[in-house]
Amino acid sequence: MPGASPRGTYLLIADALRKEIGKGRFAETGLPSEAALMREHGVARTTVRRALEILEQEGLIHAAPGVGRVVSDGSERRPLAQRVTDMITERGFAIGDAFPSEARLCEEFAVSRTALRSALSALEGRGILEAVHGKGRFVRALPVSTHDS
């Protein structure tokens, strides 16, 4: 990218990528690598990463492990722990109820087991779930609804 921009080069790169995403250019292939974007725009990796961070914050793209950054499909982007908490409330779980298996939850939320375990661990830390070795997880307390306020 020739010359410095008073607006910020990373913002110009984000704008250019946003336009290409709007045209559907990266829907099948995913975004170019950071190295390719560096070459294309003639900037440092930090500049490219700042541009990509903006698009991630806007929900336009997300990182896909083993693939790179891809265009978001519009699916749910709330934190997984919040989505699991909402599931407890929406499905009417009661204290002492068995919680679905990790495999079932991974499939339902379309996430990796590592991501799911992190979310479940957070809920265990908050006292909402309890893990019983060899038996699974159980609802220990009902989440406080933030929607009733």
VEXFI-239741 format. One record per atom (N, C-alpha, C): x negated, y negated, z. Coordinates in steps of 0.02 Angstrom, whole numbers, plus 32768, in hexadecimal, padded with zeros to 4 digits. Atoms other than C-alpha are relative to their C-alpha. Layout:
N
XYZ ...
END
This chain:
149
7FD5803A8000 800080008000 7FD37FC38000 802D80388005 7FA67F637FC6 80127FC78030 7FF6803A7FD5 7F8E7ED58042 8028800F803F 7FDB7FF87FC1 7FD37EC280F1 80447FDF7FFA 7FBD801A8001 808A7EA4810A 80107FDE8042 7FED80207FC1 80CA7E268189 803680288025 7FCA7FD97FE2 815C7E9D81A8 7FE68040801F 801A7FC17FE6 80EE7F3381CE 800180347FC9 80047FCF8035 80B17FB08150 8029803E800F 7FDA7FC47FEE 8100804081B0 804A7FF77FF4 7FB9800D800D 81AA7FEC819F 800F80047FB6 7FF77FFB8049 81947FDE80E3 800080497FEA 80037FB98011 8165809680D9 804180228017 7FC17FE47FE8 81FD80C38144 80397FEE7FD1 7FCC8015802F 826B805D80CF 7FFD80287FBF 80087FDB803E 822380B38036 801880488008 7FEA7FBA7FF4 823E81608082 804B8003800A 7FB880027FF4 82ED813080BB 80267FFE7FBE 7FE080058042 831A81018007 7FFD80437FDB 80097FBF8021 82D481A57FC5 802D80358020 7FD37FD17FDD 83348207804A 80477FF47FE9 7FBD80118017 83D281AA8015 800F801B7FBA 7FF87FE58044 83B581E47F62 7FFF804C7FFF 80027FB77FFC 83A682977F9F 7FBF80207FEA 803F7FE7801A 82F182A87F6A 7FE18038802A 80227FD07FD5 82B5830C8001 802E8035801D 7FCF7FD27FE4 835183738023 7FEA80497FFB 80147FBA800A 830A84157FDD 7FB8800E8017 80477FF37FF6 824E84007FF4 7FE67FE88043 801A801F7FC4 823D839F8096 7FD37FC67FED 802A803B800D 81D3830380A8 7FB980167FEF 80467FF1800C 812182FE8066 7FDA80018043 80297FFE7FC4 8099832280E5 7FE67FBB8012 801D80407FEC 804B82958149 7FC57FEE7FD2 803A800D802C 7FAD82A780DF 80167FE77FBC 7FE780168042 80118296803D 801C7FB98004 7FE580447FF7 806B81FC8080 7FC87FCE800A 803A802C7FF7 7FC481B180B5 7FE27FEE7FBC 801C800C8043 7F8081C78004 802E7FD57FD6 7FCF8023802A 801F81897FB1 80047FB58011 7FF880457FEB 802880E98018 7FBE7FDE8012 8042801E7FF2 7F6E80CF8038 7FFA7FE58047 800180167FBB 7F8180C480F5 7FE58036802E 80197FD17FCE 7F4281188193 8038802D8019 7FD07FD07FE5 7F9781AD81E5 802E7FDF8034 7FD880217FCC 7FD281408276 80397FD87FE0 7FCD80288022 803080CF81FD 8038802E7FE6 7FCE7FD08019 8086816581AC 8029801B803A 7FDB7FE37FC7 80B381AE8256 80327FCE801D 7FD280337FE8 81018109828D 803E7FFC7FD4 7FC88002802F 816D810881F0 802D803D800B 7FDA7FC37FF6 81A181BD820D 80267FFF8043 7FDE80067FBF 81CA819982C4 80407FD87FFB 7FC48029800A 82458113828E 8037802A7FE1 7FCD7FD78022 829E818C821A 801A8037802E 7FEA7FCE7FCF 82A2821082A4 80307FE18033 7FD580237FD0 82ED8192831F 80447FF07FE2 7FC1800E8023 83728167829E 802780407FF2 7FDE7FC0800D 839C8220828F 800080157FB8 80027FEE8047 8372822681D6 7FD5803E7FF3 802D7FC68009 82E582A681E8 7FF3801F8044 80177FE07FC3 82A783228268 7FC980317FEE 80377FD1800B 82128393827D 801C80478003 7FED7FBA8002 822D8449824E 7FC180298008 803E7FD97FF4 81A984BC829A 7FEF802D7FC6 80187FD68037 8141850F8214 80117FE77FBB 7FEA801B8040 819084A5818B 7FE87FB97FF6 801080478005 816A83EF81B0 803F7FD7800F 7FC5802A7FF4 81E5836081B2 803280097FC7 7FCB7FF58030 828B837C815C 80387FCF800C 7FC6802D7FFA 83268315813B 80338021802D 7FCF7FE57FD2 83A4832C81C6 8041800D7FDB 7FC27FEC8022 844483818195 803E7FE28021 7FC7801F7FDE 84B183188207 80198028803A 7FEB7FD87FC7 84BD839F828A 7FF17FDC8042 8006801E7FBE 84BF83788342 7FB87FF28014 804480137FED 8425831A837F 7FFB7FED804A 8004800E7FB8 845283048438 7FCE8030801F 802F7FD37FDF 83D4834F84B1 80238043800E 7FE47FBD7FF9 83ED840B84BE 801C800B8046 7FE77FF77FBC 84008407857C 80457FE08007 7FBF80217FFD 8491838D8567 803580287FDA 7FD17FD78027 84E283FA84E1 8014803E8027 7FF17FC47FD8 84D684938553 802D7FEC803B 7FD780197FC9 851D842E85E5 80477FF47FE9 7FBD800D801B 85AE83F58579 802480417FF0 7FE27FBF800F 85CC84AA8544 801E801E8040 7FE77FE67FC0 85E084DB85FC 80437FE08011 7FC280257FF1 866484568614 803880117FCF 7FCD7FF68034 86BE846F856E 801E80468002 7FE77FBB8000 86CD852C8581 801D80168043 7FE07FF17FC0 870A85248633 7FDC8035802A 80257FD27FD5 868085888686 800F7FEF8049 7FF680097FB9 869A85A18740 7FC080158024 803A7FED7FD8 861985B287CA 7FFF804C8007 80087FB77FFC 85D6866487C8 800880247FBE 7FF77FE18041 860086858711 7FBC80107FE0 803C7FEE8026 857D86DF86A9 7FF87FD17FC6 800E802D8038 852A866F8629 7FEB80297FC4 80147FDA803C 851086A78574 7FB5800D7FFD 80477FED8006 846C86FB8547 7FD97FCC7FD9 802B802E8025 83D7869B8504 8008800B7FB4 7FF97FF18048 83E986F2845B 803F7FE27FE4 7FC0801B8017 849F86C0844C 7FFE7FB47FFE 800480497FFE 847C860C847F 7FD27FE57FC9 802D80158036 83E985FF8405 80257FFF7FBE 7FD97FFC803E 845C86358379 80357FC97FFD 7FCA80317FFE 84EA85C483AF 7FE87FB87FF6 801980448005 8480852783C0 7FCC7FF87FC9 803180018036 840985548331 7FBE7FE18017 803F80187FE4 836E8538839B 7FD2803B800F 80307FCC7FEF 82D1859883C7 800B80158049 7FFB7FE77FBC 82C886008465 7FD97FD28030 8029802D7FD6 8240858B84A7 80287FC18011 7FD8803C7FF4 82B084F28493 803A800F8030 7FC87FED7FD5 8342854D84E3 7FE9800B8048 80197FF37FBC 82DB85898577 7FEF7FBF8024 800F80417FE2 82A184D78595 80407FDF8019 7FC0801F7FEC 835584998599 801F8026803B 7FE47FD87FC9 838E85298609 7FD97FF48040 802A800F7FC5 82FC8507867E 80137FBE801F 7FEA80427FE7 83338452868C 804280078026 7FBF7FF67FDF 83E3848B86B9 7FF880278041 800E7FDC7FC2 839D85058739 7FE37FD08033 801D80327FD3 833884768783 80337FD1801D 7FCA802B7FE8 83D6840F8793 803380268029 7FD47FD77FD7 842C84A087EC 804080157FDD 7FC37FEE8025 84AD84BE8762 8000804A7FEF 80067FB98011 846D856A872E 7FD180228031 802D7FD87FD7 841885F5878E 7FED803E7FD9 80187FC48022 83AC867D8742 7FF880378034 80077FC67FD4 83B987288792 7FDA80357FD8 802C7FD28024 832C879B875E 802480427FF1 7FE17FC28016 836D882E86F9 804B7FFD7FF5 7FB880048007 842087EF86F7 80167FC77FD2 7FEE8038802B 841F874A8697 80077FBF8027 7FF580417FE0 8454869A86C0 804A7FFA8013 7FBC800A7FE7 84EC86658721 800A7FB68010 7FF080457FF0 854685C0873B 7FFF7FFA804D 8008800A7FB8 8513858287E7 80287FC48019 7FD9803B7FEF 856884D887E6 801B7FE37FBE 7FE4801F803C 85D68479876D 7FE17FBB7FF6 801E8041800D 858983E38716 80317FC88010 7FD7803B7FF4 85C783378748 800E7FE17FBD 7FED801C8041 862782F086B6 7FEE7FB77FFC 80128047800B 85E0824E8672 80347FDF7FD4 7FCE801C802D 8676823885FF 803D7FE48025 7FC680167FD9 86F48217868B 7FFA7FBA801B 800C80417FE1 86A6817386C4 80277FC97FDF 
END
